[in-house]
Amino acid sequence: MNSNPNANDRPRNREVGRAMAALEDSEAAKGNKPKLAKRGQYRWHDFVDEWFRTANGDIVIAQVPNIFLWVFIGAGLFGAVAYHGFWQKAAQLIAIVSIAIWAILEIRSGVNRFRRLLGKVILACTVLTLIMYFWK
């Protein structure tokens, strides 16, 4: 039961309710599930479907790293243990180039919105790292 007895008397509530019912009926007739819940709330599984589900219907957050990500991990580890000098700079350069290539590949061919957004964030961080590195 509604805690506010006058809630159904408000014309605005009745108009919104009729509009929502009409939207749900039209979407159901088309065979589509409506994107809005009963009271206009975005449903959690719609968010998951939109951001994490692939075209095949799988939910993907992480994948097995491709070659560019493995090169980034290896070069990063080598650069962390290498002494200052040529080998450390070379490892840093290889790591930056490989993570930039990985990010560009994710932006262009990521399996879902989350992976494409992740590629954009990583590429932006890489560009900022390069700017700060050469700004010195």
Phi and psi in radians as a Rosetta constraint file:
Dihedral C 1 N 2 CA 2 C 2 CIRCULARHARMONIC -1.318 0.35
Dihedral N 2 CA 2 C 2 N 3 CIRCULARHARMONIC 2.295 0.35
Dihedral C 2 N 3 CA 3 C 3 CIRCULARHARMONIC -1.244 0.35
Dihedral N 3 CA 3 C 3 N 4 CIRCULARHARMONIC -0.387 0.35
Dihedral C 3 N 4 CA 4 C 4 CIRCULARHARMONIC -1.861 0.35
Dihedral N 4 CA 4 C 4 N 5 CIRCULARHARMONIC 1.866 0.35
Dihedral C 4 N 5 CA 5 C 5 CIRCULARHARMONIC -1.162 0.35
Dihedral N 5 CA 5 C 5 N 6 CIRCULARHARMONIC -0.371 0.35
Dihedral C 5 N 6 CA 6 C 6 CIRCULARHARMONIC -1.609 0.35
Dihedral N 6 CA 6 C 6 N 7 CIRCULARHARMONIC 0.032 0.35
Dihedral C 6 N 7 CA 7 C 7 CIRCULARHARMONIC -1.109 0.35
Dihedral N 7 CA 7 C 7 N 8 CIRCULARHARMONIC -0.647 0.35
Dihedral C 7 N 8 CA 8 C 8 CIRCULARHARMONIC -1.359 0.35
Dihedral N 8 CA 8 C 8 N 9 CIRCULARHARMONIC -0.260 0.35
Dihedral C 8 N 9 CA 9 C 9 CIRCULARHARMONIC -1.412 0.35
Dihedral N 9 CA 9 C 9 N 10 CIRCULARHARMONIC -0.284 0.35
Dihedral C 9 N 10 CA 10 C 10 CIRCULARHARMONIC -1.280 0.35
Dihedral N 10 CA 10 C 10 N 11 CIRCULARHARMONIC 2.226 0.35
Dihedral C 10 N 11 CA 11 C 11 CIRCULARHARMONIC -1.086 0.35
Dihedral N 11 CA 11 C 11 N 12 CIRCULARHARMONIC -0.646 0.35
Dihedral C 11 N 12 CA 12 C 12 CIRCULARHARMONIC -1.088 0.35
Dihedral N 12 CA 12 C 12 N 13 CIRCULARHARMONIC -0.768 0.35
Dihedral C 12 N 13 CA 13 C 13 CIRCULARHARMONIC -1.094 0.35
Dihedral N 13 CA 13 C 13 N 14 CIRCULARHARMONIC -0.701 0.35
Dihedral C 13 N 14 CA 14 C 14 CIRCULARHARMONIC -1.164 0.35
Dihedral N 14 CA 14 C 14 N 15 CIRCULARHARMONIC -0.677 0.35
Dihedral C 14 N 15 CA 15 C 15 CIRCULARHARMONIC -1.139 0.35
Dihedral N 15 CA 15 C 15 N 16 CIRCULARHARMONIC -0.767 0.35
Dihedral C 15 N 16 CA 16 C 16 CIRCULARHARMONIC -1.136 0.35
Dihedral N 16 CA 16 C 16 N 17 CIRCULARHARMONIC -0.727 0.35
Dihedral C 16 N 17 CA 17 C 17 CIRCULARHARMONIC -1.084 0.35
Dihedral N 17 CA 17 C 17 N 18 CIRCULARHARMONIC -0.739 0.35
Dihedral C 17 N 18 CA 18 C 18 CIRCULARHARMONIC -1.151 0.35
Dihedral N 18 CA 18 C 18 N 19 CIRCULARHARMONIC -0.708 0.35
Dihedral C 18 N 19 CA 19 C 19 CIRCULARHARMONIC -1.125 0.35
Dihedral N 19 CA 19 C 19 N 20 CIRCULARHARMONIC -0.721 0.35
Dihedral C 19 N 20 CA 20 C 20 CIRCULARHARMONIC -1.141 0.35
Dihedral N 20 CA 20 C 20 N 21 CIRCULARHARMONIC -0.728 0.35
Dihedral C 20 N 21 CA 21 C 21 CIRCULARHARMONIC -1.116 0.35
Dihedral N 21 CA 21 C 21 N 22 CIRCULARHARMONIC -0.723 0.35
Dihedral C 21 N 22 CA 22 C 22 CIRCULARHARMONIC -1.127 0.35
Dihedral N 22 CA 22 C 22 N 23 CIRCULARHARMONIC -0.709 0.35
Dihedral C 22 N 23 CA 23 C 23 CIRCULARHARMONIC -1.098 0.35
Dihedral N 23 CA 23 C 23 N 24 CIRCULARHARMONIC -0.802 0.35
Dihedral C 23 N 24 CA 24 C 24 CIRCULARHARMONIC -1.122 0.35
Dihedral N 24 CA 24 C 24 N 25 CIRCULARHARMONIC -0.691 0.35
Dihedral C 24 N 25 CA 25 C 25 CIRCULARHARMONIC -1.161 0.35
Dihedral N 25 CA 25 C 25 N 26 CIRCULARHARMONIC -0.738 0.35
Dihedral C 25 N 26 CA 26 C 26 CIRCULARHARMONIC -1.190 0.35
Dihedral N 26 CA 26 C 26 N 27 CIRCULARHARMONIC -0.680 0.35
Dihedral C 26 N 27 CA 27 C 27 CIRCULARHARMONIC -1.200 0.35
Dihedral N 27 CA 27 C 27 N 28 CIRCULARHARMONIC -0.670 0.35
Dihedral C 27 N 28 CA 28 C 28 CIRCULARHARMONIC -1.163 0.35
Dihedral N 28 CA 28 C 28 N 29 CIRCULARHARMONIC -0.630 0.35
Dihedral C 28 N 29 CA 29 C 29 CIRCULARHARMONIC -1.159 0.35
Dihedral N 29 CA 29 C 29 N 30 CIRCULARHARMONIC -0.583 0.35
Dihedral C 29 N 30 CA 30 C 30 CIRCULARHARMONIC -1.362 0.35
Dihedral N 30 CA 30 C 30 N 31 CIRCULARHARMONIC -0.234 0.35
Dihedral C 30 N 31 CA 31 C 31 CIRCULARHARMONIC 1.588 0.35
Dihedral N 31 CA 31 C 31 N 32 CIRCULARHARMONIC 0.098 0.35
Dihedral C 31 N 32 CA 32 C 32 CIRCULARHARMONIC -1.666 0.35
Dihedral N 32 CA 32 C 32 N 33 CIRCULARHARMONIC 2.517 0.35
Dihedral C 32 N 33 CA 33 C 33 CIRCULARHARMONIC -1.463 0.35
Dihedral N 33 CA 33 C 33 N 34 CIRCULARHARMONIC 2.427 0.35
Dihedral C 33 N 34 CA 34 C 34 CIRCULARHARMONIC -1.179 0.35
Dihedral N 34 CA 34 C 34 N 35 CIRCULARHARMONIC 2.569 0.35
Dihedral C 34 N 35 CA 35 C 35 CIRCULARHARMONIC -1.460 0.35
Dihedral N 35 CA 35 C 35 N 36 CIRCULARHARMONIC -0.194 0.35
Dihedral C 35 N 36 CA 36 C 36 CIRCULARHARMONIC -1.902 0.35
Dihedral N 36 CA 36 C 36 N 37 CIRCULARHARMONIC 2.476 0.35
Dihedral C 36 N 37 CA 37 C 37 CIRCULARHARMONIC -1.372 0.35
Dihedral N 37 CA 37 C 37 N 38 CIRCULARHARMONIC -3.101 0.35
Dihedral C 37 N 38 CA 38 C 38 CIRCULARHARMONIC -0.970 0.35
Dihedral N 38 CA 38 C 38 N 39 CIRCULARHARMONIC -0.741 0.35
Dihedral C 38 N 39 CA 39 C 39 CIRCULARHARMONIC -1.863 0.35
Dihedral N 39 CA 39 C 39 N 40 CIRCULARHARMONIC 0.499 0.35
Dihedral C 39 N 40 CA 40 C 40 CIRCULARHARMONIC 1.401 0.35
Dihedral N 40 CA 40 C 40 N 41 CIRCULARHARMONIC 0.321 0.35
Dihedral C 40 N 41 CA 41 C 41 CIRCULARHARMONIC -1.636 0.35
Dihedral N 41 CA 41 C 41 N 42 CIRCULARHARMONIC 2.500 0.35
Dihedral C 41 N 42 CA 42 C 42 CIRCULARHARMONIC -1.345 0.35
Dihedral N 42 CA 42 C 42 N 43 CIRCULARHARMONIC 2.268 0.35
Dihedral C 42 N 43 CA 43 C 43 CIRCULARHARMONIC -1.488 0.35
Dihedral N 43 CA 43 C 43 N 44 CIRCULARHARMONIC 2.556 0.35
Dihedral C 43 N 44 CA 44 C 44 CIRCULARHARMONIC -1.048 0.35
Dihedral N 44 CA 44 C 44 N 45 CIRCULARHARMONIC -0.771 0.35
Dihedral C 44 N 45 CA 45 C 45 CIRCULARHARMONIC -1.209 0.35
Dihedral N 45 CA 45 C 45 N 46 CIRCULARHARMONIC -0.391 0.35
Dihedral C 45 N 46 CA 46 C 46 CIRCULARHARMONIC -1.177 0.35
Dihedral N 46 CA 46 C 46 N 47 CIRCULARHARMONIC -0.681 0.35
Dihedral C 46 N 47 CA 47 C 47 CIRCULARHARMONIC -1.098 0.35
Dihedral N 47 CA 47 C 47 N 48 CIRCULARHARMONIC -0.793 0.35
Dihedral C 47 N 48 CA 48 C 48 CIRCULARHARMONIC -1.106 0.35
Dihedral N 48 CA 48 C 48 N 49 CIRCULARHARMONIC -0.768 0.35
Dihedral C 48 N 49 CA 49 C 49 CIRCULARHARMONIC -1.064 0.35
Dihedral N 49 CA 49 C 49 N 50 CIRCULARHARMONIC -0.727 0.35
Dihedral C 49 N 50 CA 50 C 50 CIRCULARHARMONIC -1.239 0.35
Dihedral N 50 CA 50 C 50 N 51 CIRCULARHARMONIC -0.658 0.35
Dihedral C 50 N 51 CA 51 C 51 CIRCULARHARMONIC -1.743 0.35
Dihedral N 51 CA 51 C 51 N 52 CIRCULARHARMONIC -0.508 0.35
Dihedral C 51 N 52 CA 52 C 52 CIRCULARHARMONIC -2.063 0.35
Dihedral N 52 CA 52 C 52 N 53 CIRCULARHARMONIC -0.226 0.35
Dihedral C 52 N 53 CA 53 C 53 CIRCULARHARMONIC -1.525 0.35
Dihedral N 53 CA 53 C 53 N 54 CIRCULARHARMONIC 2.410 0.35
Dihedral C 53 N 54 CA 54 C 54 CIRCULARHARMONIC -1.529 0.35
Dihedral N 54 CA 54 C 54 N 55 CIRCULARHARMONIC 3.119 0.35
Dihedral C 54 N 55 CA 55 C 55 CIRCULARHARMONIC -1.144 0.35
Dihedral N 55 CA 55 C 55 N 56 CIRCULARHARMONIC -0.453 0.35
Dihedral C 55 N 56 CA 56 C 56 CIRCULARHARMONIC -1.430 0.35
Dihedral N 56 CA 56 C 56 N 57 CIRCULARHARMONIC -0.148 0.35
Dihedral C 56 N 57 CA 57 C 57 CIRCULARHARMONIC 1.692 0.35
Dihedral N 57 CA 57 C 57 N 58 CIRCULARHARMONIC 0.011 0.35
Dihedral C 57 N 58 CA 58 C 58 CIRCULARHARMONIC -1.459 0.35
Dihedral N 58 CA 58 C 58 N 59 CIRCULARHARMONIC 2.604 0.35
Dihedral C 58 N 59 CA 59 C 59 CIRCULARHARMONIC -1.666 0.35
Dihedral N 59 CA 59 C 59 N 60 CIRCULARHARMONIC 2.099 0.35
Dihedral C 59 N 60 CA 60 C 60 CIRCULARHARMONIC -2.193 0.35
Dihedral N 60 CA 60 C 60 N 61 CIRCULARHARMONIC 2.136 0.35
Dihedral C 60 N 61 CA 61 C 61 CIRCULARHARMONIC -1.977 0.35
Dihedral N 61 CA 61 C 61 N 62 CIRCULARHARMONIC -0.773 0.35
Dihedral C 61 N 62 CA 62 C 62 CIRCULARHARMONIC -2.246 0.35
Dihedral N 62 CA 62 C 62 N 63 CIRCULARHARMONIC 2.643 0.35
Dihedral C 62 N 63 CA 63 C 63 CIRCULARHARMONIC -2.316 0.35
Dihedral N 63 CA 63 C 63 N 64 CIRCULARHARMONIC 2.958 0.35
Dihedral C 63 N 64 CA 64 C 64 CIRCULARHARMONIC -1.142 0.35
Dihedral N 64 CA 64 C 64 N 65 CIRCULARHARMONIC 2.293 0.35
Dihedral C 64 N 65 CA 65 C 65 CIRCULARHARMONIC -1.068 0.35
Dihedral N 65 CA 65 C 65 N 66 CIRCULARHARMONIC 2.497 0.35
Dihedral C 65 N 66 CA 66 C 66 CIRCULARHARMONIC -1.496 0.35
Dihedral N 66 CA 66 C 66 N 67 CIRCULARHARMONIC -3.100 0.35
Dihedral C 66 N 67 CA 67 C 67 CIRCULARHARMONIC -1.074 0.35
Dihedral N 67 CA 67 C 67 N 68 CIRCULARHARMONIC -0.650 0.35
Dihedral C 67 N 68 CA 68 C 68 CIRCULARHARMONIC -1.188 0.35
Dihedral N 68 CA 68 C 68 N 69 CIRCULARHARMONIC -0.618 0.35
Dihedral C 68 N 69 CA 69 C 69 CIRCULARHARMONIC -1.255 0.35
Dihedral N 69 CA 69 C 69 N 70 CIRCULARHARMONIC -0.649 0.35
Dihedral C 69 N 70 CA 70 C 70 CIRCULARHARMONIC -1.116 0.35
Dihedral N 70 CA 70 C 70 N 71 CIRCULARHARMONIC -0.707 0.35
Dihedral C 70 N 71 CA 71 C 71 CIRCULARHARMONIC -1.112 0.35
Dihedral N 71 CA 71 C 71 N 72 CIRCULARHARMONIC -0.727 0.35
Dihedral C 71 N 72 CA 72 C 72 CIRCULARHARMONIC -1.053 0.35
Dihedral N 72 CA 72 C 72 N 73 CIRCULARHARMONIC -0.804 0.35
Dihedral C 72 N 73 CA 73 C 73 CIRCULARHARMONIC -1.099 0.35
Dihedral N 73 CA 73 C 73 N 74 CIRCULARHARMONIC -0.818 0.35
Dihedral C 73 N 74 CA 74 C 74 CIRCULARHARMONIC -1.122 0.35
Dihedral N 74 CA 74 C 74 N 75 CIRCULARHARMONIC -0.775 0.35
Dihedral C 74 N 75 CA 75 C 75 CIRCULARHARMONIC -1.183 0.35
Dihedral N 75 CA 75 C 75 N 76 CIRCULARHARMONIC -0.644 0.35
Dihedral C 75 N 76 CA 76 C 76 CIRCULARHARMONIC -1.125 0.35
Dihedral N 76 CA 76 C 76 N 77 CIRCULARHARMONIC -0.746 0.35
Dihedral C 76 N 77 CA 77 C 77 CIRCULARHARMONIC -1.160 0.35
Dihedral N 77 CA 77 C 77 N 78 CIRCULARHARMONIC -0.736 0.35
Dihedral C 77 N 78 CA 78 C 78 CIRCULARHARMONIC -1.128 0.35
Dihedral N 78 CA 78 C 78 N 79 CIRCULARHARMONIC -0.713 0.35
Dihedral C 78 N 79 CA 79 C 79 CIRCULARHARMONIC -1.156 0.35
Dihedral N 79 CA 79 C 79 N 80 CIRCULARHARMONIC -0.504 0.35
Dihedral C 79 N 80 CA 80 C 80 CIRCULARHARMONIC -1.268 0.35
Dihedral N 80 CA 80 C 80 N 81 CIRCULARHARMONIC -0.562 0.35
Dihedral C 80 N 81 CA 81 C 81 CIRCULARHARMONIC -1.697 0.35
Dihedral N 81 CA 81 C 81 N 82 CIRCULARHARMONIC -0.240 0.35
Dihedral C 81 N 82 CA 82 C 82 CIRCULARHARMONIC -1.282 0.35
Dihedral N 82 CA 82 C 82 N 83 CIRCULARHARMONIC 2.598 0.35
Dihedral C 82 N 83 CA 83 C 83 CIRCULARHARMONIC -1.251 0.35
Dihedral N 83 CA 83 C 83 N 84 CIRCULARHARMONIC 2.828 0.35
Dihedral C 83 N 84 CA 84 C 84 CIRCULARHARMONIC -1.074 0.35
Dihedral N 84 CA 84 C 84 N 85 CIRCULARHARMONIC 2.430 0.35
Dihedral C 84 N 85 CA 85 C 85 CIRCULARHARMONIC 2.485 0.35
Dihedral N 85 CA 85 C 85 N 86 CIRCULARHARMONIC -2.720 0.35
Dihedral C 85 N 86 CA 86 C 86 CIRCULARHARMONIC -1.041 0.35
Dihedral N 86 CA 86 C 86 N 87 CIRCULARHARMONIC -0.824 0.35
Dihedral C 86 N 87 CA 87 C 87 CIRCULARHARMONIC -1.154 0.35
Dihedral N 87 CA 87 C 87 N 88 CIRCULARHARMONIC -0.620 0.35
Dihedral C 87 N 88 CA 88 C 88 CIRCULARHARMONIC -1.209 0.35
Dihedral N 88 CA 88 C 88 N 89 CIRCULARHARMONIC -0.753 0.35
Dihedral C 88 N 89 CA 89 C 89 CIRCULARHARMONIC -1.118 0.35
Dihedral N 89 CA 89 C 89 N 90 CIRCULARHARMONIC -0.714 0.35
Dihedral C 89 N 90 CA 90 C 90 CIRCULARHARMONIC -1.114 0.35
Dihedral N 90 CA 90 C 90 N 91 CIRCULARHARMONIC -0.727 0.35
Dihedral C 90 N 91 CA 91 C 91 CIRCULARHARMONIC -1.142 0.35
Dihedral N 91 CA 91 C 91 N 92 CIRCULARHARMONIC -0.690 0.35
Dihedral C 91 N 92 CA 92 C 92 CIRCULARHARMONIC -1.127 0.35
Dihedral N 92 CA 92 C 92 N 93 CIRCULARHARMONIC -0.743 0.35
Dihedral C 92 N 93 CA 93 C 93 CIRCULARHARMONIC -1.095 0.35
Dihedral N 93 CA 93 C 93 N 94 CIRCULARHARMONIC -0.792 0.35
Dihedral C 93 N 94 CA 94 C 94 CIRCULARHARMONIC -1.097 0.35
Dihedral N 94 CA 94 C 94 N 95 CIRCULARHARMONIC -0.716 0.35
Dihedral C 94 N 95 CA 95 C 95 CIRCULARHARMONIC -1.118 0.35
Dihedral N 95 CA 95 C 95 N 96 CIRCULARHARMONIC -0.766 0.35
Dihedral C 95 N 96 CA 96 C 96 CIRCULARHARMONIC -1.156 0.35
Dihedral N 96 CA 96 C 96 N 97 CIRCULARHARMONIC -0.766 0.35
Dihedral C 96 N 97 CA 97 C 97 CIRCULARHARMONIC -1.136 0.35
Dihedral N 97 CA 97 C 97 N 98 CIRCULARHARMONIC -0.746 0.35
Dihedral C 97 N 98 CA 98 C 98 CIRCULARHARMONIC -1.197 0.35
Dihedral N 98 CA 98 C 98 N 99 CIRCULARHARMONIC -0.668 0.35
Dihedral C 98 N 99 CA 99 C 99 CIRCULARHARMONIC -1.249 0.35
Dihedral N 99 CA 99 C 99 N 100 CIRCULARHARMONIC -0.547 0.35
Dihedral C 99 N 100 CA 100 C 100 CIRCULARHARMONIC -1.164 0.35
Dihedral N 100 CA 100 C 100 N 101 CIRCULARHARMONIC -0.736 0.35
Dihedral C 100 N 101 CA 101 C 101 CIRCULARHARMONIC -1.113 0.35
Dihedral N 101 CA 101 C 101 N 102 CIRCULARHARMONIC -0.750 0.35
Dihedral C 101 N 102 CA 102 C 102 CIRCULARHARMONIC -1.038 0.35
Dihedral N 102 CA 102 C 102 N 103 CIRCULARHARMONIC -0.766 0.35
Dihedral C 102 N 103 CA 103 C 103 CIRCULARHARMONIC -1.128 0.35
Dihedral N 103 CA 103 C 103 N 104 CIRCULARHARMONIC -0.727 0.35
Dihedral C 103 N 104 CA 104 C 104 CIRCULARHARMONIC -1.115 0.35
Dihedral N 104 CA 104 C 104 N 105 CIRCULARHARMONIC -0.709 0.35
Dihedral C 104 N 105 CA 105 C 105 CIRCULARHARMONIC -1.112 0.35
Dihedral N 105 CA 105 C 105 N 106 CIRCULARHARMONIC -0.670 0.35
Dihedral C 105 N 106 CA 106 C 106 CIRCULARHARMONIC -1.168 0.35
Dihedral N 106 CA 106 C 106 N 107 CIRCULARHARMONIC -0.683 0.35
Dihedral C 106 N 107 CA 107 C 107 CIRCULARHARMONIC -1.119 0.35
Dihedral N 107 CA 107 C 107 N 108 CIRCULARHARMONIC -0.747 0.35
Dihedral C 107 N 108 CA 108 C 108 CIRCULARHARMONIC -1.370 0.35
Dihedral N 108 CA 108 C 108 N 109 CIRCULARHARMONIC -0.629 0.35
Dihedral C 108 N 109 CA 109 C 109 CIRCULARHARMONIC -2.392 0.35
Dihedral N 109 CA 109 C 109 N 110 CIRCULARHARMONIC 0.566 0.35
Dihedral C 109 N 110 CA 110 C 110 CIRCULARHARMONIC -1.135 0.35
Dihedral N 110 CA 110 C 110 N 111 CIRCULARHARMONIC 2.571 0.35
Dihedral C 110 N 111 CA 111 C 111 CIRCULARHARMONIC -1.328 0.35
Dihedral N 111 CA 111 C 111 N 112 CIRCULARHARMONIC -0.318 0.35
Dihedral C 111 N 112 CA 112 C 112 CIRCULARHARMONIC -2.670 0.35
Dihedral N 112 CA 112 C 112 N 113 CIRCULARHARMONIC 3.098 0.35
Dihedral C 112 N 113 CA 113 C 113 CIRCULARHARMONIC -1.087 0.35
Dihedral N 113 CA 113 C 113 N 114 CIRCULARHARMONIC -0.662 0.35
Dihedral C 113 N 114 CA 114 C 114 CIRCULARHARMONIC -1.068 0.35
Dihedral N 114 CA 114 C 114 N 115 CIRCULARHARMONIC -0.783 0.35
Dihedral C 114 N 115 CA 115 C 115 CIRCULARHARMONIC -1.175 0.35
Dihedral N 115 CA 115 C 115 N 116 CIRCULARHARMONIC -0.650 0.35
Dihedral C 115 N 116 CA 116 C 116 CIRCULARHARMONIC -1.183 0.35
Dihedral N 116 CA 116 C 116 N 117 CIRCULARHARMONIC -0.687 0.35
Dihedral C 116 N 117 CA 117 C 117 CIRCULARHARMONIC -1.140 0.35
Dihedral N 117 CA 117 C 117 N 118 CIRCULARHARMONIC -0.710 0.35
Dihedral C 117 N 118 CA 118 C 118 CIRCULARHARMONIC -1.044 0.35
Dihedral N 118 CA 118 C 118 N 119 CIRCULARHARMONIC -0.727 0.35
Dihedral C 118 N 119 CA 119 C 119 CIRCULARHARMONIC -1.075 0.35
Dihedral N 119 CA 119 C 119 N 120 CIRCULARHARMONIC -0.716 0.35
Dihedral C 119 N 120 CA 120 C 120 CIRCULARHARMONIC -1.146 0.35
Dihedral N 120 CA 120 C 120 N 121 CIRCULARHARMONIC -0.717 0.35
Dihedral C 120 N 121 CA 121 C 121 CIRCULARHARMONIC -1.143 0.35
Dihedral N 121 CA 121 C 121 N 122 CIRCULARHARMONIC -0.792 0.35
Dihedral C 121 N 122 CA 122 C 122 CIRCULARHARMONIC -1.133 0.35
Dihedral N 122 CA 122 C 122 N 123 CIRCULARHARMONIC -0.701 0.35
Dihedral C 122 N 123 CA 123 C 123 CIRCULARHARMONIC -1.142 0.35
Dihedral N 123 CA 123 C 123 N 124 CIRCULARHARMONIC -0.712 0.35
Dihedral C 123 N 124 CA 124 C 124 CIRCULARHARMONIC -1.101 0.35
Dihedral N 124 CA 124 C 124 N 125 CIRCULARHARMONIC -0.748 0.35
Dihedral C 124 N 125 CA 125 C 125 CIRCULARHARMONIC -1.126 0.35
Dihedral N 125 CA 125 C 125 N 126 CIRCULARHARMONIC -0.654 0.35
Dihedral C 125 N 126 CA 126 C 126 CIRCULARHARMONIC -1.155 0.35
Dihedral N 126 CA 126 C 126 N 127 CIRCULARHARMONIC -0.756 0.35
Dihedral C 126 N 127 CA 127 C 127 CIRCULARHARMONIC -1.112 0.35
Dihedral N 127 CA 127 C 127 N 128 CIRCULARHARMONIC -0.751 0.35
Dihedral C 127 N 128 CA 128 C 128 CIRCULARHARMONIC -1.098 0.35
Dihedral N 128 CA 128 C 128 N 129 CIRCULARHARMONIC -0.660 0.35
Dihedral C 128 N 129 CA 129 C 129 CIRCULARHARMONIC -1.092 0.35
Dihedral N 129 CA 129 C 129 N 130 CIRCULARHARMONIC -0.772 0.35
Dihedral C 129 N 130 CA 130 C 130 CIRCULARHARMONIC -1.122 0.35
Dihedral N 130 CA 130 C 130 N 131 CIRCULARHARMONIC -0.717 0.35
Dihedral C 130 N 131 CA 131 C 131 CIRCULARHARMONIC -1.078 0.35
Dihedral N 131 CA 131 C 131 N 132 CIRCULARHARMONIC -0.782 0.35
Dihedral C 131 N 132 CA 132 C 132 CIRCULARHARMONIC -1.173 0.35
Dihedral N 132 CA 132 C 132 N 133 CIRCULARHARMONIC -0.607 0.35
Dihedral C 132 N 133 CA 133 C 133 CIRCULARHARMONIC -1.160 0.35
Dihedral N 133 CA 133 C 133 N 134 CIRCULARHARMONIC -0.764 0.35
Dihedral C 133 N 134 CA 134 C 134 CIRCULARHARMONIC -1.519 0.35
Dihedral N 134 CA 134 C 134 N 135 CIRCULARHARMONIC -0.168 0.35
Dihedral C 134 N 135 CA 135 C 135 CIRCULARHARMONIC -1.265 0.35
Dihedral N 135 CA 135 C 135 N 136 CIRCULARHARMONIC -0.404 0.35
